[in-house]
Each structure stands twice: as structure tokens, then as C-alpha cells.
Amino acid sequence: MVEVGLFIPCYVDQFYPRVGLSTVELLERQGVKVDFPQEQTCCGQPMANSGCFSEAAPLARKFLSVFSRYQYVVCPSGSCASMVRNHYRNLLPDSSELDEMRGKVYELCEFLHDVLKVQPRGRFPHRVGLHQSCHGLRELRLGAGSERRISGFDKIRDLLSGLEGLELVQLARPDDCCGFGGTFAVYEEAISCAMGKDRIADHERAGAEIIAGADMSCLMHLSGLLQRQKKPIRVMHVAELLEEATA
């Protein structure tokens, strides 16, 4: 039996617990044994992104101590998974445990696609715009990225391709940033909001009913803009979409 330690980002735990519950449901349907270690904390990304590396390092060490015992670590967030895999080395340059940890931390869609190799079957009769987060696309390589001269691939689209009735709408700029960027949305509010409005407009033109993505931080940003503009488009994490479609 495959065993995983479930790593839930702070903002998902506090604001979007349904995403965590959907993640557990999806994994358990595949026969995965899921454990949620209660002692887990923030991965340290907000502090590290703001340049507070010494303050973030203890959280990185805490992460290693909490999750080292698991076969795999699965997280429904590309940015937090990438923080561990790609940026912990900056915080813990002398860690002997880090290389092993980096090899077993997976974003949820990546884990379903690459490790479990599943093809979800179900029904979701909606027009969906897929938002590709920067961390997922360019750091975890969940997709090819339009700037790369390689054969196209998209792991999230692969997972959704078996859902009857789901139409993935064609966006004019399918991998643009939403403008969130963590603390960037605080310090550069005007630019952040303008970028988010551009992303929403692209989905509107394509006729999307729902904006789906694998990073709830991006979707939180877009959801706030949608609510302020009183637009009817909904946002859904891919975990929520897959759980609903395959129930």
C-alpha cells in the first residue's frame, strides 16, 4: 500500500479546508493510506519570499523533522511543494536530509499523474478555464509552458481529459501569471489587481463558467477580484473538481 504524509498549506487549512478534504478523498479512492501529521506548520515560503531567510530556516527544519518518516509527501499546492523541492536548499545548505526529502515531495496532480498513474473517470458538464500557476508550470514542470521549445504536455489537462461533459476552454494566453505572487499582491496591489483582471477577462472571452487550478493561492486572488466585480464565474481547486466529478 502506498502511504503519504498530507502537507496542507496554511491558507488552505484556515480558509479552504474543503480542498484538503477533497485531496484526502481522492487519494483514498486510489487505495492510498493518508496521514495528516498534526504537528506540521507553515513551510516558510511567505518569509523566504520576503527575504527573511534566517526566520524561515527553522520552519524548513521543522518540515523535515515532521515529514521525514513518510514514503511520499503530497501537497495540493504547487507553490508550497516547490518551496520544499526547489528553495529549501537556500535555507538549509548543509542539510543531509534534504536530498531525500526533495525526491518524495509531490504536488497533488503531479502525484496522481506521475506516481499513481491514474486516469480519473466521471462527469463534470461545465466549461472550465484552466489556470496554470507559475510555480506549478515553471518550477514543477506540470506543463510545457509556451516559452519552451519542446513538445507540449500538460499533466493537469491529462487528469481532466477523462471527465465526460467537461470542456476546457481555449485561452488566448494560457500560462500568464494571475498577479498574486504572495506578498507581491500586498506591496504592488495595483499591478497585482491589473494582472488578475487580465486573467479573468481572458477566461470570460473564452466562455468559462469555472476557473480551475492547482494552487488555491492564485484562485483566492482571482476569486476576490471576481467577487468585487460581481462576476458569476466560480473558482475551484482541481481536487474539488475531481472529487465532485468522480463521486
Secondary structure, 3 states (H helix, E strand, C coil): CCEEEECCCHHHHHHCHHHHHHHHHHHHHCCCEEECCCCCCCCCHHHHHCCCHHHHHHHHHHHHHHHCCCCEEEECEHHHHHHHHHHHHHHCCCCCCHHHHHCCEEEHHHHHHHHCCCCCCEECCCEEEEECCHHHHHHCCCECCCCCCCCCCEHHHHHHCCEECCEECCCCCCCCCCCCCCCHHHHCHHHHHHHHHHHHHHHHHHCCCEEEECEHHHHHHHHHHHHHCCCCCEEEEHHHHHHHHHC
